Amino acid sequence: MKAKYFFGPSSDEMCYDEGYWYDYMFDEGLTSLVVCEARVIRNADDFWCASFHDMYGKGGCGKECKRYAPRNGKNGICKHNRPVYEKGNKVTLKISKP
């Protein structure tokens, strides 16, 4: 099952998986939280590097990068290349108190 990602109530740049937001709600003593769904931007000019935790433009990854590691072990897209997301619909996450 593919993980769902959400932008927080005050976060415009970083999105986190559903588990992160449930842990946040538990730590803060919240029973509900309004977040925005994260939608993948198809054919984006940028990508997220999971190794450096930063955004780069297409073509900014390759043999000149010290952490470049092709997914197929030979050449092509790096295993650290991740998609870029944009805000989607607002969603309310809820947890019930025991």
ROROGU-722026 format. One line per 3 residues: number of its first residue (from 0); for each residue x, y, z of N, C-alpha, C, O, CB. Coordinates in steps of 0.05 Angstrom, whole numbers. Atoms other than C-alpha are relative to their C-alpha. Glycine has a CB too. Layout:
REM residues N
NUM) X,Y,Z,X,Y,Z,X,Y,Z,X,Y,Z,X,Y,Z | ...
END
This chain:
REM residues 98
0) 17,-24,0,0,0,0,18,25,0,36,27,16,-19,0,24 | -16,-24,3,28,67,-20,-7,20,22,-30,24,28,-5,13,-28 | 4,-19,-22,38,118,36,-13,26,-11,-7,34,-33,27,6,13
3) 12,-26,6,-4,181,35,17,22,14,25,18,37,-30,2,8 | -15,-22,-12,31,247,48,-18,24,2,-37,28,-13,25,7,-18 | 16,-23,-6,3,311,77,17,24,7,38,20,20,-21,-6,22
6) -12,-24,-10,23,383,86,-14,8,25,-39,4,27,-1,23,-22 | 12,-7,-25,11,408,156,-15,27,-1,-15,40,-22,21,2,22 | 16,-25,-1,-32,467,178,16,25,-6,6,45,-16,-14,2,26
9) -16,-24,4,26,516,175,24,-5,-18,41,13,-21,9,11,27 | -23,7,16,76,480,129,-6,3,-30,-24,-10,-40,9,-28,6 | 3,-3,29,82,503,57,21,-15,-16,18,-20,-40,0,30,-7
12) -22,12,15,147,468,40,3,-30,4,10,-44,-14,25,14,8 | -5,28,-6,150,400,74,-26,-15,4,-44,-5,17,18,-2,25 | 23,18,-5,100,343,72,11,-25,13,34,-33,8,-15,-6,-27
15) -8,24,-15,102,282,116,-22,-21,-3,-45,-15,-10,4,7,30 | 19,22,3,68,214,116,-21,1,23,-18,16,42,14,-27,1 | 23,0,-18,3,200,153,8,-7,29,-2,5,48,-21,-20,-10
18) -10,8,-26,39,166,211,12,22,16,9,25,40,19,-23,-2 | -12,-23,-13,79,228,225,-21,18,13,-17,27,35,17,16,-20 | 20,-18,-10,16,270,233,-16,-12,23,-24,2,41,-19,8,-23
21) 14,12,-22,-18,219,278,18,0,25,8,5,47,-7,-30,-6 | -19,-3,-22,45,218,322,0,28,11,0,33,35,28,-9,-8 | 0,-28,-8,44,294,323,-25,6,16,-24,19,37,0,18,-25
24) 26,-5,-14,-30,295,344,2,-13,28,-7,-1,47,-24,-12,-16 | -2,14,-25,-16,244,399,18,16,19,11,20,43,11,-28,-3 | -19,-15,-16,45,284,425,-12,27,9,-6,36,32,25,5,-16
27) 12,-27,-6,5,350,424,-27,-3,15,-38,18,23,-3,16,-25 | 26,4,-13,-58,319,455,-24,9,-16,-44,17,-6,0,15,26 | 22,-8,18,-101,334,394,-16,-24,-8,-6,-46,-10,12,14,-25
30) 17,22,10,-160,292,371,-6,4,-30,-15,-15,-43,-26,-1,16 | 3,-5,28,-164,324,302,20,21,-10,29,38,5,-29,8,-7 | -19,-18,12,-120,362,254,-7,4,-29,-10,-16,-43,30,-9,4
33) 6,-5,28,-135,396,188,27,2,-15,44,19,-9,-17,26,-4 | -24,0,17,-81,381,136,-8,1,-29,-32,-2,-35,18,-26,6 | 5,0,29,-75,385,60,13,-25,-12,36,-31,-6,10,26,-13
36) -12,22,14,-65,324,17,23,9,-18,23,32,-28,-22,-14,-18 | -22,-6,17,0,322,-21,-4,-15,-26,-7,-39,-26,28,-7,13 | 3,12,26,-6,309,-96,27,2,-15,40,23,-15,-23,14,-16
39) -25,0,16,53,290,-140,-3,18,-24,-24,17,-38,7,-29,-9 | 0,-17,24,70,342,-193,13,-16,-22,37,-22,-20,16,27,6 | -10,15,22,78,303,-257,17,18,-19,9,41,-23,-23,-14,-16
42) -18,-14,19,134,324,-306,11,26,12,13,46,-2,-15,7,-25 | -11,-24,-13,162,373,-255,29,5,-9,43,-13,-17,0,-4,31 | -27,-8,8,226,411,-271,20,-5,23,44,-2,19,1,29,-9
45) -16,4,-24,252,396,-201,-4,-28,11,-24,-41,4,-5,22,21 | 4,25,-15,261,335,-157,12,4,28,28,22,33,14,-24,-15 | -9,0,-28,273,322,-83,22,-21,2,18,-44,-5,-23,-5,20
48) -22,19,-4,340,289,-66,-2,-9,29,1,6,48,28,14,-5 | 4,12,-26,328,242,-7,27,-2,15,27,-4,39,-12,-28,-2 | -26,1,-12,403,239,6,9,27,12,18,28,35,21,-10,-20
51) -8,-27,-9,417,314,11,-23,16,13,-18,37,24,11,15,-23 | 23,-13,-11,346,332,34,-3,29,-11,-5,48,4,1,1,31 | 2,-26,13,342,389,-16,-12,-4,-28,-13,-26,-39,28,14,-2
54) 12,0,27,309,407,-83,23,6,-20,41,22,-15,-22,21,-2 | -19,-4,22,348,404,-148,-15,0,-26,-37,-12,-28,23,-22,0 | 12,0,26,332,417,-221,7,-25,-15,27,-38,-9,8,25,-16
57) -6,23,16,328,362,-272,28,3,-12,36,24,-21,-21,-4,-23 | -27,-1,10,398,344,-295,20,7,21,44,7,16,2,19,-23 | -18,-8,-21,427,366,-228,11,-24,15,25,-21,35,-14,18,20
60) -9,24,-13,441,294,-209,14,-17,-21,4,-19,-44,-24,-16,14 | -14,16,20,491,249,-243,27,-8,11,32,-7,35,3,14,-26 | -26,10,-8,562,223,-241,17,21,15,35,13,30,15,-9,-24
63) -15,-20,-14,587,290,-215,-8,1,30,6,14,46,-4,28,-13 | 9,1,-28,548,278,-150,13,-23,15,14,-45,5,-31,-2,1 | -14,21,-16,586,240,-96,-19,-22,10,-10,-44,15,13,13,24
66) 19,20,-10,522,204,-74,-17,-12,-22,-36,-26,-16,-17,13,21 | 15,11,22,497,186,-143,1,-30,1,23,-42,1,11,11,-27 | 2,29,-1,473,114,-142,-24,-8,-18,-47,-7,-9,-4,-11,29
69) 22,7,18,433,91,-203,-17,-23,10,-8,-42,23,11,-7,-27 | 19,20,-10,371,50,-188,6,-28,-12,2,-48,2,-29,8,-7 | -5,26,13,391,-4,-238,29,-9,4,36,-30,-6,-6,2,-29
72) -27,7,-5,463,-5,-214,20,7,-21,44,4,-18,2,-29,5 | -18,-7,23,491,20,-281,-1,30,-6,20,44,-6,-7,-16,-24 | 3,-28,9,463,88,-303,-30,7,4,-46,-9,10,9,4,-29
75) 28,-9,-1,399,129,-304,-7,15,26,10,26,40,-18,-23,-3 | 10,-15,-23,356,157,-248,13,-10,26,15,-34,30,-31,-2,2 | -12,6,-26,388,159,-179,-20,-11,19,-44,-3,18,14,25,12
78) 18,11,-19,358,119,-123,-9,20,21,-28,15,36,13,-24,14 | 8,-21,-20,354,183,-81,-20,20,-12,-30,37,2,25,15,9 | 19,-18,14,309,218,-133,-29,-5,10,-38,-28,8,2,-3,-30
81) 28,2,-10,239,232,-103,-17,21,-14,-7,41,-23,-1,3,30 | 18,-20,13,178,268,-132,-4,25,17,3,26,40,-27,-13,-5 | 6,-26,-12,157,339,-117,-31,0,4,-45,-10,-13,10,24,-17
84) 28,-1,-6,89,351,-85,-12,28,1,3,47,6,-5,-14,27 | 14,-25,-3,37,406,-85,-24,-5,18,-33,-28,21,-9,12,-28 | 23,3,-17,-21,420,-39,-25,-8,-15,-30,2,-37,-5,25,16
87) 25,9,12,-87,385,-54,-23,9,18,-23,30,30,0,-30,-4 | 23,-6,-16,-153,382,-17,6,-1,30,24,-16,39,-22,-20,-6 | -3,1,-29,-160,396,57,-14,-25,11,-35,-33,1,-12,25,13
90) 10,25,-12,-171,334,100,3,3,30,22,16,40,16,-25,-10 | -1,0,-29,-186,326,174,8,-28,10,-7,-47,5,-27,9,13 | -8,26,-12,-147,271,209,-10,0,28,-9,20,42,32,-3,-1
93) 12,2,-27,-180,245,272,11,-25,14,16,-45,2,-30,-1,-1 | -6,23,-16,-160,200,329,-20,1,24,-28,22,32,30,0,11 | 19,1,-23,-205,176,385,16,-5,25,35,-20,25,-21,-22,-4
96) -13,4,-26,-185,179,458,-9,-26,11,-32,-33,9,-6,24,19 | 7,26,-12,-182,112,494,-18,2,24,-25,-18,36,25,-15,7
END
